[in-house]
Amino acid sequence: MFTIEHDFDATVITLIDEAEPNTRPLNEDVVILTFDDRVVVEQMNPEGDEVARIVFTLQQLTELRLALNLPEGNYRLENRSD
């Protein structure tokens, strides 16, 4: 399950872990904040005492999206000036 909220300066997507009862422990929600220049991914650590936060630039996010569909190897995106 997930929710989408539009705030003044960001869009907030929350991924809510769901599982059949007694099949596995639930993970903390993942919160994704999208801004004009970056994307922030947050999740409370399992002990519940601090938030783990990763900040992606838009270039890093583009590379991650592409990497999910490529085979093993080293890659560099070329900037095209058409």
C-alpha positions, 0 to 999 in steps of 0.5 A: 500500500502507498500514499501520495501527498502534495505539499508546498515544496515537495511530493511525499510518497509513503510505502507502507509494508503489508504482509499476511498475518504471522508470515513475517515481521513488518518493516518500517514505512519508507518515505520518499520526498521529491523536490525540484533538485533532489529526492530523499528516501527515509526509513526509521531504523528497526530500533526506532530511535533514528531515521536513516536518510539517503539524498539522491541528486536527479542525476543519481536517480536517473542512473539508478533507474537505468541501472535497474534494467542493465546487466552487470558492468560499468557504465557512464551516461553521456550528456547529449547536446543535440 
